[in-house]
Amino acid sequence: DTGVSQDPRHKITKRGQNVTFRCDPISEHNRLYWYRQTLGQGPEFLTYFQNEAQLEKSRLLSDRFSAERPKGSFSTLEIQRTEQGDSAMYLCASSWSLTSGGNEQYFGPGTRLTVT
Amino acid sequence: AQTVTQSQPEMSVQEAETVTLSCTYDTSENNYYLFWYKQPPSRQMILVIRQEAYKQQNATENRFSVNFQKAAKSFSLKISDSQLGDTAMYFCAFMTGSSNTGKLIFGQGTTLQVKP
């Protein structure tokens, strides 16, 4: 298995445009997470899926953000009407859900978004 | 709400020496998990070590070990025999054991530079 992949790796867009990012998790993982990381800071949780169900969304995820995971495989994160404050690294991670908890998350390389 | 604090923004160590990175956290829960993740420059985040709060024994992984002080809510990472490849940003992270969402709450990170 090649690990978690994300596409594109870099995206430059103009304010007001829509952007969509894709994440392909490790194939046997049923959980998928999205985080946002600004320069020099730790990642912040945005949302997560178990299979195709989106089970939790952070208050950071405004109405301009939407995420999907059709068929419980890859996921997309769309940002509508981008703002300069959306500039960040968007990280995807996947894991098994363990009944005992404490599941290790495997991270992708991230998509760096720059809004000009 | 849980919080994670890393009070050392930057640290440096000579190759082959030992360094300790600090982390404190705040929670009212008794069941949780703590992690250290490593993010090398321009590379994806990987798990270094994991600790279950109900285990008194400190976790170790080769040159990496933790000092888990549950009462003090402290979770430091010791790197022995530092290598150039240890140069990275290190994040301490908390995961609740109660809701089983599996989301991680990260600290602000510590940038570690290993000098030859």
HADDOCK unambig.tbl for C-alpha pairs under 7 A between the chains (distance, minus, plus):
assign (segid A and resid 41 and name CA) (segid B and resid 108 and name CA) 4.87 0.50 0.50
assign (segid A and resid 41 and name CA) (segid B and resid 109 and name CA) 6.41 0.50 0.50
assign (segid A and resid 42 and name CA) (segid B and resid 91 and name CA) 6.83 0.50 0.50
assign (segid A and resid 42 and name CA) (segid B and resid 106 and name CA) 5.50 0.50 0.50
assign (segid A and resid 42 and name CA) (segid B and resid 107 and name CA) 5.65 0.50 0.50
assign (segid A and resid 42 and name CA) (segid B and resid 108 and name CA) 4.61 0.50 0.50
assign (segid A and resid 42 and name CA) (segid B and resid 109 and name CA) 5.84 0.50 0.50
assign (segid A and resid 43 and name CA) (segid B and resid 106 and name CA) 6.19 0.50 0.50
assign (segid A and resid 44 and name CA) (segid B and resid 105 and name CA) 6.93 0.50 0.50
assign (segid A and resid 44 and name CA) (segid B and resid 106 and name CA) 6.98 0.50 0.50
assign (segid A and resid 45 and name CA) (segid B and resid 103 and name CA) 6.78 0.50 0.50
assign (segid A and resid 45 and name CA) (segid B and resid 104 and name CA) 6.92 0.50 0.50
assign (segid A and resid 101 and name CA) (segid B and resid 97 and name CA) 5.94 0.50 0.50
assign (segid A and resid 101 and name CA) (segid B and resid 100 and name CA) 5.98 0.50 0.50
assign (segid A and resid 102 and name CA) (segid B and resid 33 and name CA) 5.72 0.50 0.50
assign (segid A and resid 102 and name CA) (segid B and resid 95 and name CA) 6.78 0.50 0.50
assign (segid A and resid 102 and name CA) (segid B and resid 97 and name CA) 6.97 0.50 0.50
assign (segid A and resid 102 and name CA) (segid B and resid 102 and name CA) 6.74 0.50 0.50
assign (segid A and resid 103 and name CA) (segid B and resid 102 and name CA) 6.59 0.50 0.50
assign (segid A and resid 106 and name CA) (segid B and resid 46 and name CA) 6.85 0.50 0.50
assign (segid A and resid 107 and name CA) (segid B and resid 44 and name CA) 6.39 0.50 0.50
assign (segid A and resid 107 and name CA) (segid B and resid 45 and name CA) 5.79 0.50 0.50
assign (segid A and resid 107 and name CA) (segid B and resid 46 and name CA) 6.88 0.50 0.50
assign (segid A and resid 108 and name CA) (segid B and resid 44 and name CA) 5.98 0.50 0.50
assign (segid A and resid 109 and name CA) (segid B and resid 43 and name CA) 6.24 0.50 0.50
assign (segid A and resid 109 and name CA) (segid B and resid 44 and name CA) 4.55 0.50 0.50
